[in-house]
Amino acid sequence: MSFGDEHGHGSDPGRTTDGGFGGMGQTRTRLPDGGGGDGYGGGRRPQRSSRSLVAVVGVVVLLIAAIAFANRGGGDDDTSGAGGGDRASGSEPTSASGVKPVTGKNGGIPSGFAKDEQGAESAAANYAVALGSVGMFTADSRQEIVRATHDPAAVDALLAQLDEAYSPAFLKNVGLNDDGSAPSGQTFVSRTMPVGTKVTEMNGDTATAEVWCTGLVGLAGEGSTKPVTATWFTITEKLKWVGDDWKIVSSTQSEGPTPVNGDNRASSADEIAKAVEGYGGFTYAR
């Protein structure tokens, strides 16, 4: 995602919160300040200012940053070491190659990934989708998602941290009701779509996988002051083989890589709402 001046060097008075990610360094994250207009309508999308980037960053980052905050301080997060080994013959980095997606489900989230590089990549991609979903904004579904994707040894402490992060004050700042539901007449959008994955380290029962993502976040509806916006970011997941499947031990997030914006016409609020309601998500595997 494009952070603009969100690393503490800008002059924007918006509120910031530190998302320190172990050995990954620090990412300064702005929480939404509630300003802005509708942002929808015809014509070309205007160039986004640093203030509009605040609204883009604020909603999506916190859900991963809160996870990283709960897990920070443990282990060595240097993932620049050895790669995860040779890929299957004929596999290309940009191709959707490899075995078919898994058929198992754990609370609606794919499960039963192979204990190899491809399985770790597929697990990381699917878990990124779940952790970037609307379900993270309500208490019951958040608990289901976290328990389905994380090492059981880390779940209880992590949930306590996340319950504090998704406070009524934060939900209000996002534009949601206290229980995480969208206001009447509006549709809340929070989707993460993996663009690519790679394993940067693999050693027996542990693996580190990076997932390059684009995301959609915001409120679709007439009069929305937090319109649905696209963003780009990379999630790094430390995985552990637990109970015959990969589970997350800790997660970190960094901005980008972010492509240059195209000249696509911004859709109306109604078009966005209908698209979100009409198009489902995917199960990811290489």
C-alpha positions as CSV (number, residue, x, y, z in Angstrom):
1,M,0.0,0.0,0.0
2,S,1.2,3.5,-0.7
3,F,2.1,5.2,2.6
4,G,3.2,8.5,1.2
5,D,4.6,10.4,4.3
6,E,3.3,7.9,6.8
7,H,6.8,7.2,8.1
8,G,6.8,10.1,10.5
9,H,8.5,12.6,8.2
10,G,5.4,14.4,7.0
11,S,3.7,17.5,8.4
12,D,0.1,16.1,8.3
13,P,-1.3,16.4,11.9
14,G,-3.2,13.1,11.5
15,R,-2.8,10.6,14.4
16,T,-0.1,7.9,14.0
17,T,0.5,4.6,15.7
18,D,3.7,2.6,15.6
19,G,3.6,-0.9,14.0
20,G,7.0,-2.2,15.0
21,F,7.6,-5.5,13.3
22,G,10.4,-7.4,15.1
23,G,13.5,-7.4,13.0
24,M,11.6,-5.9,10.0
25,G,12.0,-2.3,11.2
26,Q,9.1,0.1,11.9
27,T,6.2,1.1,9.8
28,R,4.3,4.2,10.8
29,T,0.6,3.8,10.3
30,R,-2.0,6.5,10.3
31,L,-5.5,5.9,11.6
32,P,-8.4,7.4,9.7
33,D,-9.3,10.9,10.7
34,G,-12.8,10.9,9.4
35,G,-12.4,13.6,6.7
36,G,-12.9,13.5,3.0
37,G,-15.8,13.5,0.6
38,D,-17.6,10.8,-1.3
39,G,-14.7,10.1,-3.7
40,Y,-16.9,8.2,-6.2
41,G,-18.3,9.4,-9.5
42,G,-17.4,9.6,-13.1
43,G,-14.3,10.9,-14.8
44,R,-10.7,10.0,-14.1
45,R,-9.5,9.3,-10.6
46,P,-7.7,12.4,-9.4
47,Q,-4.2,12.1,-8.1
48,R,-4.3,11.2,-4.5
49,S,-2.8,13.5,-1.9
50,S,-1.0,12.4,1.2
51,R,-4.2,13.1,3.2
52,S,-6.3,10.7,1.0
53,L,-3.6,8.1,1.5
54,V,-4.2,8.3,5.2
55,A,-7.7,7.0,4.7
56,V,-6.4,4.2,2.5
57,V,-3.8,3.0,5.0
58,G,-5.8,3.4,8.2
59,V,-8.4,0.7,7.8
60,V,-6.4,-2.1,6.2
61,V,-3.1,-1.8,8.0
62,L,-4.4,-2.0,11.5
63,L,-5.7,-5.6,11.2
64,I,-2.3,-6.9,10.2
65,A,-0.4,-4.3,12.3
66,A,-2.4,-5.4,15.4
67,I,-1.3,-9.0,14.7
68,A,2.3,-7.9,14.3
69,F,2.1,-5.8,17.4
70,A,0.8,-8.8,19.4
71,N,3.7,-11.0,18.2
72,R,6.6,-8.5,18.0
73,G,9.7,-9.0,20.0
74,G,9.9,-12.7,19.4
75,G,12.4,-14.4,17.1
76,D,14.6,-13.2,14.3
77,D,12.6,-11.6,11.5
78,D,15.4,-11.5,9.0
79,T,13.9,-13.3,6.0
80,S,16.6,-12.3,3.5
81,G,18.4,-15.6,3.9
82,A,18.3,-18.8,1.8
83,G,15.4,-19.5,-0.5
84,G,12.9,-22.3,-0.1
85,G,14.6,-24.7,-2.6
86,D,14.0,-25.5,-6.2
87,R,10.6,-25.2,-7.7
88,A,8.9,-27.9,-9.6
89,S,10.1,-28.6,-13.1
90,G,8.5,-26.2,-15.6
91,S,7.2,-23.8,-12.9
92,E,7.6,-20.1,-13.7
93,P,7.4,-17.4,-11.1
94,T,4.4,-15.7,-12.8
95,S,2.5,-18.9,-13.6
96,A,-0.4,-20.4,-11.7
97,S,1.5,-23.7,-11.6
98,G,1.5,-26.7,-9.2
99,V,-1.0,-28.9,-7.6
100,K,-4.7,-28.2,-7.4
101,P,-6.1,-26.2,-4.4
102,V,-6.7,-28.0,-1.2
103,T,-10.2,-29.4,-0.6
104,G,-10.2,-29.2,3.2
105,K,-11.9,-26.4,5.2
106,N,-11.4,-25.1,8.7
107,G,-14.2,-22.7,9.6
108,G,-14.6,-21.8,6.0
109,I,-10.9,-21.2,5.5
110,P,-8.9,-23.7,3.3
111,S,-6.8,-26.2,5.2
112,G,-4.7,-29.3,4.7
113,F,-1.8,-27.7,2.9
114,A,1.2,-29.8,1.8
115,K,4.4,-29.7,3.9
116,D,6.5,-28.2,1.2
117,E,7.3,-24.8,-0.4
118,Q,4.2,-24.8,-2.5
119,G,2.0,-25.7,0.5
120,A,3.5,-22.9,2.6
121,E,2.9,-20.4,-0.2
122,S,-0.7,-21.5,-0.6
123,A,-1.3,-21.4,3.1
124,A,0.2,-17.9,3.4
125,A,-2.0,-16.6,0.6
126,N,-5.2,-18.0,1.9
127,Y,-4.5,-16.8,5.4
128,A,-3.8,-13.3,4.1
129,V,-7.2,-13.3,2.5
130,A,-8.9,-14.4,5.7
131,L,-7.0,-11.8,7.8
132,G,-7.9,-9.1,5.4
133,S,-11.6,-9.9,5.3
134,V,-14.7,-8.1,6.7
135,G,-15.0,-10.9,9.3
136,M,-12.0,-9.5,11.2
137,F,-14.1,-6.5,12.2
138,T,-16.7,-8.5,14.3
139,A,-15.7,-10.3,17.5
140,D,-17.1,-13.8,16.9
141,S,-15.9,-14.2,13.3
142,R,-12.5,-12.7,14.2
143,Q,-12.0,-15.4,16.8
144,E,-12.9,-18.1,14.3
145,I,-10.5,-16.7,11.7
146,V,-7.6,-16.3,14.2
147,R,-8.1,-19.8,15.6
148,A,-8.2,-21.3,12.1
149,T,-5.0,-19.6,10.9
150,H,-2.7,-19.3,13.9
151,D,-0.6,-21.6,16.1
152,P,-2.8,-22.5,19.0
153,A,0.0,-21.6,21.4
154,A,-0.3,-17.9,20.3
155,V,-4.1,-17.6,19.8
156,D,-5.4,-16.5,23.2
157,A,-2.8,-13.7,23.7
158,L,-3.3,-12.6,20.2
159,L,-7.1,-12.5,20.5
160,A,-6.8,-10.3,23.6
161,Q,-4.6,-7.9,21.7
162,L,-6.9,-7.8,18.7
163,D,-10.0,-7.2,20.9
164,E,-8.3,-4.1,22.2
165,A,-7.3,-3.0,18.7
166,Y,-10.8,-3.4,17.3
167,S,-12.3,-1.2,19.9
168,P,-15.6,0.7,19.5
169,A,-13.6,3.9,19.0
170,F,-11.6,2.4,16.2
171,L,-14.7,0.9,14.5
172,K,-16.4,4.3,14.7
173,N,-13.3,5.9,13.1
174,V,-13.6,3.3,10.3
175,G,-17.2,4.3,9.8
176,L,-18.7,1.2,11.4
177,N,-21.2,0.6,14.2
178,D,-19.9,-0.5,17.6
179,D,-20.5,-4.2,16.7
180,G,-18.5,-3.9,13.5
181,S,-21.6,-3.8,11.2
182,A,-22.0,-1.2,8.5
183,P,-24.4,1.7,8.8
184,S,-27.8,1.3,7.3
185,G,-27.7,1.7,3.5
186,Q,-24.0,1.2,3.2
187,T,-21.8,-1.8,2.5
188,F,-18.4,-2.3,4.2
189,V,-15.7,-3.6,2.0
190,S,-12.5,-5.2,3.2
191,R,-10.8,-7.6,0.8
192,T,-7.2,-8.8,0.3
193,M,-6.2,-10.3,-3.0
194,P,-2.8,-12.0,-3.3
195,V,-0.9,-11.1,-6.5
196,G,2.1,-13.4,-5.8
197,T,3.9,-15.4,-3.2
198,K,7.4,-16.7,-2.4
199,V,9.0,-18.6,0.3
200,T,12.1,-16.9,1.6
201,E,13.1,-19.5,4.2
202,M,12.2,-23.1,4.9
203,N,13.7,-25.4,7.5
204,G,11.9,-28.5,8.5
205,D,8.7,-27.5,10.5
206,T,9.1,-23.8,9.9
207,A,8.8,-21.5,6.9
208,T,8.7,-17.8,6.0
209,A,6.4,-16.8,3.2
210,E,5.8,-13.4,1.6
211,V,2.5,-12.5,0.0
212,W,2.3,-9.5,-2.3
213,C,-1.3,-8.2,-2.2
214,T,-3.7,-5.6,-3.4
215,G,-6.6,-4.7,-1.3
216,L,-10.0,-3.0,-1.3
217,V,-11.3,-1.2,1.8
218,G,-13.9,1.4,2.6
219,L,-17.7,2.0,2.8
220,A,-19.8,1.8,-0.4
221,G,-23.0,3.8,-0.3
222,E,-24.4,7.2,-1.1
223,G,-22.9,9.8,1.1
224,S,-19.9,7.7,2.3
225,T,-17.0,9.7,3.6
226,K,-14.7,6.7,3.4
227,P,-15.1,5.4,-0.2
228,V,-13.7,2.0,-1.2
229,T,-10.1,2.5,-2.2
230,A,-7.4,0.2,-3.6
231,T,-4.1,-0.3,-1.8
232,W,-0.9,-2.4,-2.2
233,F,1.2,-4.2,0.5
234,T,3.3,-7.2,1.2
235,I,2.6,-9.5,4.2
236,T,5.4,-11.7,5.6
237,E,4.1,-14.7,7.6
238,K,6.2,-16.9,9.8
239,L,4.6,-20.4,9.6
240,K,5.0,-23.5,11.7
241,W,3.9,-27.0,11.0
242,V,1.2,-27.8,13.6
243,G,-1.3,-30.7,13.6
244,D,-0.5,-31.7,10.0
245,D,-1.0,-28.1,8.6
246,W,0.8,-24.8,8.4
247,K,-0.2,-22.2,11.0
248,I,0.9,-18.6,11.5
249,V,3.3,-17.8,14.3
250,S,3.6,-14.1,13.5
251,S,2.9,-11.7,10.7
252,T,4.4,-8.4,9.5
253,Q,3.4,-6.0,6.8
254,S,5.2,-3.5,4.6
255,E,4.0,-1.1,1.9
256,G,4.1,-1.9,-1.8
257,P,5.3,-2.8,-4.3
258,T,2.8,-0.3,-5.8
259,P,2.3,0.0,-9.5
260,V,1.5,3.3,-11.2
261,N,-2.2,4.1,-11.2
262,G,-4.1,3.7,-14.4
263,D,-6.6,6.0,-16.0
264,N,-9.6,3.9,-15.1
265,R,-12.9,5.8,-14.4
266,A,-13.8,5.6,-10.7
267,S,-17.1,3.6,-10.4
268,S,-20.1,4.9,-8.5
269,A,-20.9,3.8,-5.0
270,D,-23.7,1.7,-6.2
271,E,-21.5,-0.1,-8.8
272,I,-19.0,-0.9,-6.1
273,A,-21.6,-2.2,-3.6
274,K,-23.2,-4.5,-6.3
275,A,-19.7,-5.8,-7.3
276,V,-18.8,-6.7,-3.7
277,E,-22.2,-8.5,-3.2
278,G,-22.0,-10.2,-6.6
279,Y,-18.4,-11.5,-6.8
280,G,-17.1,-14.1,-4.4
281,G,-13.5,-14.7,-3.4
282,F,-11.0,-17.5,-4.3
283,T,-9.1,-20.4,-2.8
284,Y,-5.4,-19.8,-3.6
285,A,-2.8,-22.4,-4.5
286,R,0.2,-22.6,-6.8
